[in-house]
Amino acid sequence: MAAHRRPGRRSLGGSTVRTAATIALAGAATAAGLDGTGQAAPRLTPEQVKARVDRLYQEAEAATEKYNAAREKADAAEKRLRALGDEAARRQEKLNSARDALGSIAAAQYRDGGIAPVARLMLSDAPQQYLDTAAFAEQERARQAAAVADVRRQLREIRQLRGDARVELTSFRSQQAELRRQKKTITAKLNEARRLLSQLPPGQRAAAGGEGNTGRQHAAPAADAPNSRAAAAVAYAYSKLGSPYVWGASGPHAFDCSGLTQAAYRAAGISLPRTTYAQINAGRRVSRSELRPGDLVFFYSGISHVGLYVGNGRMIHAPNPSAPVRLAPIDQMPFAGATRVV
């Protein structure tokens, strides 16, 4: 019988060594972390998460107001572009009719031949009739010259309209690009806020996300509203308590902050601009001590948030994606100013 030998250990080949080294290095890098301390990144406290989420929501809302402004400009540019296109089409149709008329006149002249007026007078059997006809022809030539001049004017106007349309198209495309940029910024901020909130237990998540008492409450417009329209705006805001926050929305079922105030005053028969930094100039500025129900209250140095004051130091506002339309004290954010619309 052949002797059975115990198989010897296989030595590590070059490929195996490289693989083992790679795994070891990867494990070391994972353990060390990016800062080289060898420790996992510390978990944020609920207070730290709330601070970061609040900041992200504020930045997202500032971007939302820029988005709203860009959308407003894009809509206006698109409207002007359509109007220019319609006007150019009307002018082109009128120009085509004028050209057809000139073509008919030119064809008639061609058929008449090119006999000189003096020769026609000499050959005519009825000179007076010819002279009368010639006078009429002279008037026709003047009319034709005016028609040619009118065609040329119409051509210039159409060229101008087309030039204006090109300018509006450039503006429209620029605003569309701005919309895409702001949408990307908003989405990134909100995704980061959601990621931070997802790391917390449900109870802490609600607190950090800014959710509060959003129960639908019924309240008649405050008696000390300065007028019936302000009272109507307050009543509308109360009717929307609990409605979801959606950036870029202005009702009737979802709102962002300036969308809610715009919709409230639209229900009262007043047209407000779309953005916070336009709404603050939509009425008479009032001090914090002068506030009355229906006043618009603004927050942060960039005027990036707005609410509708309802009295007793409170407002109704659309806070952020984690909190629907609700009542809140006006001192929970840095106060920037107030405006009385009516």
Salt bridges, closest charged atoms under 4 A:
ASP54 OD2 - LYS50 NZ 2.79
GLU59 OE2 - ARG55 NE 3.12
GLU59 OE1 - LYS189 NZ 2.76
GLU61 OE1 - HIS305 ND1 2.50
GLU78 OE2 - ARG82 NH1 3.83
GLU87 OE1 - ARG90 NH2 2.49
GLU87 OE2 - ARG91 NE 2.76
GLU138 OE1 - ARG141 NH2 2.49
GLU140 OE1 - ARG143 NH2 2.66
ASP150 OD1 - ARG153 NH2 2.30
GLU157 OE1 - ARG91 NH1 2.52
GLU157 OE2 - ARG153 NH1 2.80
GLU168 OE2 - ARG80 NE 2.97
GLU178 OE1 - ARG181 NH2 2.51
GLU192 OE2 - ARG195 NH2 2.71
ASP256 OD2 - ARG274 NH2 3.06
ASP295 OD1 - ARG340 NE 2.88
